Amino acid sequence: MSERIIKCPFCGAPYNKPIPDWLKAVKCEYCGTTIIIEKEVPEQRPKRKFHFDSFYDFLVKRKGVRYPADIVAGALQISGQTIFINEEGIVSGPEPLRKMVERWVSEYMDMSG
């Protein structure tokens, strides 16, 4: 049940009764106009896209690390192991390096979002 107050688009009268969530329209008690119920959509922050080149800049500037990298493939070479990061920021590779890079990606996405 929604407790919000809506107004009639025709006469401006408030509709003060509880409105079940499944209801799509109500009738104005004063003028009889049908009032369409707009569903409230929670505001969402747009999801930031992952960009390997700016992530690598983040590693160099913020973390002070310089690992061999293939920006096109989204790959980092760390201690002889290859870690891949796809365009959604999902990390694949051996543990514990994968966890370490996941933390870096999370910091990068939080900082740049």
N, C-alpha and C positions, 0 to 999 in steps of 0.2 A: 504494500500500500504506500502510495506517495502522499506526503503531507504538504506538498507545495501548493501555492495559490496561483491560479491562472485567471486571466481576464477574458471576457467575451470580446472577440474582435469587432463585433457590430455595435454593442452598447457600452462596452467597457466595464460592465458589472463583474465583480469578483466571483469566482466559483470556489466556495470554501469547504465543500464536502471532501472526504478522503477519496482518492482515485486509485482503484486497483491497478497494479502494474500491467495487467493484460488488456486493459481498456484502451481503445484507440480514439474514442470521441465521447463527449458528454453534451448534454443539452443545457443551455443557459436558462437559469430559473426565472429570469426577468423577461427576456424577449423571445426565448425559444430557439435561438440560433444554435446550430451544431458547432461545438468547439472541438477542433482537432487537437489531440494530445500529442505534443512533440516529445519524443523520447530523449531523455538527457543522455548525452554521450560524454563520458569523462574525457577531459582534455589530456591528450597524451603528447609527450615530447617526441618529436620525430626521431626515429632511430638513426643514429649517425652511421654513415658508411665507413668501413675500414679501408684505409689507404696505406699500403705497405711502405711507400716512400716517405710519407710524413711520420709513420710509426718509427721508421729507421732514424729519421731526424730526431725524434723524441728520445730514442735510445742514446744517441750520441750526445745530445745537448743536456738531457735531464738525468740520465743514468751514467753517463761517462763511459759507455761501452762501445766498442767497435768490433763487431764480428763480421767475418766475410758474409756477404749477403747477395742474393739474386732477387732483385726487386721485381722483375717480371714474373718469376716463379713463386714469389712469396716465401723464400727459403732463407733461413739463417744457419750458419755453420758454427756450432758451439762445441768446443772440446772434441772435435772430430765427429760429432753427431749432427745430423741435419734435422732441423725443425721447420715444418711448413705451417704457414698461416694463410688461410683462404680469404677471399674478398669479404666474408662476413665476420672475420676476426676469430675464426675457430682454429685452434692450434692442434697440430698432430705431430707426434714424435715420441721419443723415449722419455720415460720418467728418469730422474726428477726434473730434467730440463723443461719438459712440457709444462709442468706446474709453474715453474719460474717464469716462462714466457707468457703463460696465461695471466699471471699477476701483472706483468708489464703491459699486456694488451688491455687489461681492465683499467689500469691507471691511465693509460693513454686515452681510452674511450671516455672515462669520467672527466679527464682534464679538458678534452677537446669537445665534449658534448655540451 
